[in-house]
Amino acid sequence: MSINLHIETLVLNGIDVQAHQTQALNTALVLALKAKLQEQRVSQRSATTLLPFISNPYVKTHPIFINSSQSARDVGEKIGNAVYWGIRQ
């Protein structure tokens, strides 16, 4: 299975992510997506495809709630999980 994901714009209202935190946020987002996809793969090991996923240039997610004191890693994990469920719709 191959998934290509490009996030052109990420809007985080009310959260101040500093430039030095972007790599941690990115890494956490990627790791969260990989973990969710791996869980999906393991749970459907006998299936020939991993469904339902969408092929769409735009993925809309439900709002996520982030506390301003959360780390970039925590924020990345929440975003990764939201994106995963967005592509599952």
Buried (B, 14 or more C-beta within 10 A) or exposed (E): EEEEEEEEEEEEEEBEBEEEBEEBBBBBBEBBBEBBBEEBEEEEEEEEEBEEBEEEEEBEBEEEEBEEEBEBBBBBBBBBBBBBEBBBE
